Amino acid sequence: MTQKQIINIFGLILLYGTIHQPSIKPPAAIGATRYKITNYTRKRAAAIGVEVKVSKTGNYKLDVYKKGRLIARVGDRRYNDYPTYVELEKRGKYPLGYADKRRRLYKARHQKTRIKKWSRSWISDNLLW
C-alpha cells in the first residue's frame, strides 16, 4: 500500500468513521423528477420529423427517434427549458419576459454548436428552445 493510499483511507475514516464511502442516492431520491413532454416540444418534433419520448437514461429529458432509430438524447432534467419557463411565468414564479430572456441567453451561449444540423445541440435547440 502506498503512502498516498494510506492517507486517502485515513481521510475517509476521519470524515465518515469508516473506510467505506457513503452511498450515492439515485437521482429520483434527490429531487430529479421525470420530465413531462410539453405540447410545444411535440409540435416542434413533428415539424422536424422526429418522435420524442421521455428518457429513462441518466438526467436526460428526451430520447429523440427518427424512423424508429434513437438518434440523440437531449436536455437535462435538472435545468429548465423554454416551455417550462413560460409555464412558470404564467404561475407567477418569474416576471413576464423572463422565458424570452433565458431563450436569448441559451441561444447566444450555444451559437457555435446549435447551427450544425442534426447535432445534439441543434436538436435540443429546436425541441426545447
Residue frames as qw, qx, qy, qz and C-alpha x, y, z in Angstrom:
[[0.000, 0.891, 0.454, 0.000, 0.00, 0.00, 0.00],
 [0.425, 0.435, -0.026, 0.793, 1.42, 3.36, -0.98],
 [0.190, -0.236, -0.432, 0.849, 1.62, 6.36, 1.30],
 [0.277, -0.038, -0.229, -0.932, -0.99, 8.18, -0.81],
 [0.564, -0.284, -0.693, -0.349, -3.45, 5.27, -0.44],
 [0.447, -0.319, -0.674, 0.494, -2.91, 5.21, 3.33],
 [0.009, -0.143, -0.181, 0.973, -3.55, 8.97, 3.55],
 [0.425, -0.143, -0.447, -0.774, -6.75, 8.61, 1.48],
 [0.581, -0.337, -0.740, -0.042, -8.04, 5.77, 3.69],
 [0.334, -0.276, -0.532, 0.727, -7.15, 7.70, 6.85],
 [0.145, 0.007, -0.067, -0.987, -9.00, 10.75, 5.47],
 [0.533, -0.263, -0.595, -0.542, -12.12, 8.66, 4.83],
 [0.530, -0.343, -0.716, 0.297, -12.02, 7.24, 8.35],
 [0.159, -0.190, -0.325, 0.913, -11.76, 10.76, 9.79],
 [0.300, -0.042, -0.248, -0.920, -14.64, 12.05, 7.65],
 [0.694, -0.141, -0.409, -0.576, -17.05, 9.13, 7.86],
 [0.605, -0.427, 0.551, -0.385, -15.87, 6.96, 10.73],
 [0.869, 0.084, 0.487, 0.011, -15.35, 4.06, 8.31],
 [0.278, -0.353, 0.612, 0.650, -13.29, 3.20, 5.26],
 [0.326, 0.484, 0.767, 0.267, -16.41, 2.74, 3.13],
 [0.009, -0.063, -0.189, -0.980, -17.51, 5.67, 1.02],
 [0.416, 0.316, 0.509, -0.685, -21.05, 6.92, 1.65],
 [0.417, 0.384, 0.787, 0.245, -23.63, 5.53, -0.74],
 [0.071, 0.121, -0.263, -0.955, -24.76, 7.77, -3.57],
 [0.461, 0.428, 0.612, -0.479, -28.50, 8.23, -3.81],
 [0.377, 0.362, 0.688, 0.504, -30.17, 7.70, -7.19],
 [0.031, 0.184, 0.186, 0.965, -31.45, 10.86, -8.96],
 [0.426, -0.547, -0.552, -0.463, -35.10, 10.17, -8.05],
 [0.604, -0.529, -0.495, 0.332, -34.19, 10.23, -4.37],
 [0.383, -0.322, -0.116, 0.858, -32.54, 13.65, -4.55],
 [0.206, 0.648, 0.259, -0.685, -35.30, 15.51, -6.32],
 [0.114, 0.272, -0.626, -0.722, -34.72, 14.90, -10.03],
 [0.621, 0.323, 0.560, -0.442, -38.14, 14.14, -11.45],
 [0.494, 0.278, 0.708, 0.422, -39.20, 12.70, -14.78],
 [0.050, 0.243, -0.214, -0.945, -39.68, 15.27, -17.48],
 [0.470, 0.563, 0.634, -0.244, -43.17, 15.82, -18.87],
 [0.327, 0.135, 0.537, 0.766, -43.12, 16.44, -22.62],
 [0.200, 0.534, 0.266, -0.777, -44.91, 19.70, -23.44],
 [0.606, 0.664, 0.434, -0.062, -47.17, 20.38, -26.42],
 [0.137, 0.907, -0.297, -0.265, -44.57, 22.93, -27.57],
 [0.280, -0.488, 0.797, 0.222, -41.95, 20.17, -27.81],
 [0.601, 0.273, 0.751, 0.011, -44.34, 17.74, -29.53],
 [0.484, 0.837, 0.189, -0.173, -45.21, 20.35, -32.19],
 [0.038, 0.832, -0.499, -0.240, -41.56, 21.19, -32.75],
 [0.477, -0.232, 0.836, 0.138, -40.70, 17.48, -33.04],
 [0.625, 0.523, 0.578, -0.038, -43.40, 16.96, -35.67],
 [0.317, 0.914, -0.075, -0.241, -42.11, 19.96, -37.60],
 [0.040, 0.709, -0.678, -0.188, -38.60, 18.47, -37.94],
 [0.811, 0.209, -0.455, -0.302, -39.86, 14.91, -38.45],
 [0.287, 0.251, -0.853, 0.356, -38.81, 13.18, -35.24],
 [0.692, -0.524, -0.427, -0.252, -40.54, 11.38, -32.39],
 [0.043, 0.524, -0.579, 0.624, -39.76, 12.18, -28.76],
 [0.762, -0.420, -0.489, -0.066, -40.11, 10.05, -25.66],
 [0.441, -0.826, 0.272, -0.221, -39.25, 10.75, -22.04],
 [0.520, 0.480, -0.675, 0.208, -35.74, 9.47, -21.40],
 [0.860, -0.495, -0.070, -0.102, -35.15, 6.85, -18.75],
 [0.816, 0.143, -0.173, 0.533, -31.39, 7.26, -19.01],
 [0.443, -0.005, -0.233, 0.866, -29.43, 9.43, -16.61],
 [0.006, 0.573, 0.367, -0.733, -30.61, 13.00, -16.28],
 [0.040, 0.052, 0.571, 0.818, -31.68, 13.38, -19.90],
 [0.460, 0.277, 0.296, -0.790, -35.12, 14.83, -20.66],
 [0.765, 0.459, 0.044, -0.450, -35.80, 13.36, -24.08],
 [0.525, -0.105, 0.753, 0.382, -34.89, 10.44, -26.29],
 [0.440, 0.611, -0.133, -0.644, -35.23, 11.54, -29.91],
 [0.614, 0.084, 0.762, 0.185, -36.10, 8.99, -32.60],
 [0.408, 0.545, -0.304, -0.667, -36.08, 9.33, -36.37],
 [0.720, 0.231, -0.543, -0.365, -37.65, 6.49, -38.36],
 [0.920, -0.329, -0.157, -0.147, -37.74, 4.39, -35.19],
 [0.782, 0.120, -0.303, 0.531, -34.00, 4.71, -34.52],
 [0.447, -0.821, -0.139, 0.327, -32.61, 6.57, -31.50],
 [0.565, 0.634, -0.005, 0.528, -30.60, 9.50, -32.82],
 [0.194, 0.458, -0.371, 0.785, -30.00, 11.55, -29.67],
 [0.458, -0.633, -0.571, 0.254, -30.66, 12.09, -26.01],
 [0.202, 0.493, -0.002, 0.846, -31.10, 15.77, -25.21],
 [0.408, -0.701, -0.053, -0.583, -31.86, 18.11, -22.35],
 [0.329, 0.098, -0.765, 0.546, -31.00, 17.86, -18.68],
 [0.426, -0.634, -0.624, -0.168, -33.84, 17.33, -16.21],
 [0.485, -0.482, -0.368, 0.630, -32.03, 19.42, -13.62],
 [0.101, -0.242, 0.112, 0.959, -32.40, 22.56, -15.77],
 [0.450, 0.621, 0.456, -0.452, -35.45, 24.31, -17.16],
 [0.350, 0.177, 0.609, 0.689, -36.20, 24.88, -20.84],
 [0.109, -0.109, -0.196, -0.968, -38.25, 27.49, -22.69],
 [0.504, -0.424, -0.556, -0.506, -41.72, 25.90, -22.31],
 [0.576, -0.422, -0.596, 0.368, -41.03, 25.29, -18.61],
 [0.228, -0.150, -0.185, 0.944, -40.05, 28.92, -18.10],
 [0.276, -0.268, -0.380, -0.841, -43.21, 30.05, -19.93],
 [0.596, -0.470, -0.634, -0.152, -45.33, 27.89, -17.60],
 [0.511, -0.367, -0.456, 0.629, -43.55, 29.24, -14.52],
 [0.037, 0.078, 0.068, 0.994, -44.14, 32.79, -15.79],
 [0.445, -0.406, -0.514, -0.611, -47.86, 32.06, -16.04],
 [0.649, -0.483, -0.569, 0.144, -47.86, 30.80, -12.45],
 [0.195, -0.947, 0.032, -0.255, -46.14, 33.99, -11.29],
 [0.847, -0.387, 0.053, 0.361, -42.84, 32.36, -10.25],
 [0.498, -0.090, 0.256, 0.823, -40.91, 34.55, -12.71],
 [0.192, 0.627, 0.108, -0.747, -41.63, 38.03, -14.09],
 [0.710, 0.636, 0.288, -0.087, -43.07, 38.38, -17.59],
 [0.442, 0.841, -0.313, -0.003, -40.40, 38.25, -20.27],
 [0.480, -0.612, 0.629, -0.005, -38.08, 36.02, -18.21],
 [0.842, 0.150, 0.511, 0.080, -38.58, 32.99, -20.51],
 [0.599, 0.786, 0.049, 0.142, -37.65, 35.06, -23.56],
 [0.096, -0.876, 0.465, -0.085, -34.54, 36.33, -21.76],
 [0.679, -0.341, 0.650, 0.021, -33.49, 32.75, -20.89],
 [0.812, 0.452, 0.357, 0.096, -34.10, 31.67, -24.50],
 [0.362, 0.908, -0.177, 0.115, -31.97, 34.52, -25.85],
 [0.299, -0.744, 0.594, -0.072, -29.15, 33.67, -23.43],
 [0.819, -0.048, 0.571, 0.029, -29.34, 29.95, -24.26],
 [0.738, 0.633, 0.196, 0.129, -29.13, 30.62, -27.99],
 [0.156, 0.916, -0.346, 0.128, -26.19, 33.00, -27.53],
 [0.532, -0.575, 0.618, -0.067, -24.34, 30.53, -25.29],
 [0.728, 0.026, 0.675, 0.113, -24.76, 27.64, -27.77],
 [0.466, 0.765, -0.091, -0.435, -24.39, 29.61, -31.00],
 [0.077, 0.586, -0.753, -0.291, -21.32, 27.71, -32.25],
 [0.158, -0.075, 0.984, 0.027, -22.81, 24.23, -31.90],
 [0.458, 0.428, 0.635, -0.452, -26.53, 24.74, -32.46],
 [0.450, 0.633, -0.204, -0.596, -26.16, 25.61, -36.15],
 [0.102, 0.307, -0.906, -0.273, -24.85, 22.17, -37.23],
 [0.747, -0.031, -0.180, -0.640, -27.95, 20.33, -38.45],
 [0.906, -0.131, -0.369, -0.159, -28.83, 17.09, -36.59],
 [0.342, 0.292, -0.675, 0.585, -26.21, 17.62, -33.88],
 [0.366, -0.485, -0.736, 0.298, -27.46, 17.12, -30.32],
 [0.126, -0.352, -0.213, 0.903, -27.23, 20.86, -29.80],
 [0.232, -0.015, -0.450, -0.862, -29.31, 21.60, -32.93],
 [0.422, -0.370, -0.797, -0.224, -31.95, 19.05, -31.90],
 [0.326, -0.463, -0.594, 0.572, -32.09, 20.45, -28.37],
 [0.012, -0.223, 0.029, 0.974, -32.35, 23.99, -29.70],
 [0.333, -0.116, -0.575, -0.738, -35.23, 23.03, -31.99],
 [0.502, -0.389, -0.764, -0.115, -37.16, 20.94, -29.46],
 [0.488, -0.542, -0.533, 0.428, -36.62, 22.73, -26.16],
 [0.226, -0.492, -0.083, 0.836, -35.85, 26.35, -27.03]]
